[in-house]
């Protein structure tokens, strides 16, 4: 649960500030979930990517602290590189999924007007 909060408060807000993702209208999201149940599943996958990215971010800081305090973790620099690649991978996955959900919500809004 803490990982999810770190993801929503840190990762998502930083990505919005960097304009990698755009905020979508909450009312449209509720309407889209009522119209298409798949939107809820897609949003859950999106949140999972964000949570896993926050896990690797916390691990990254743990590895940095292990260098600072000399805890003696073997191959810590290799672990930092692998961890950084995982952070990058899951943040990109989150951005892609988030934008897909946003486009689907907009599409469902447009389709509602057409019907």
Secondary structure, DSSP 8 states (H G I E B T S, - for coil): -HHHHHIIIIIHHHHHHTTSS----HHHHHHHHHH-THHHHHHHHHHHHHHHHHHHHHHHHHHHHHHHTT---TTHHHHHHHHHHHHHHHHHHHHHHHHHHHHHHHHHHHHHHH-
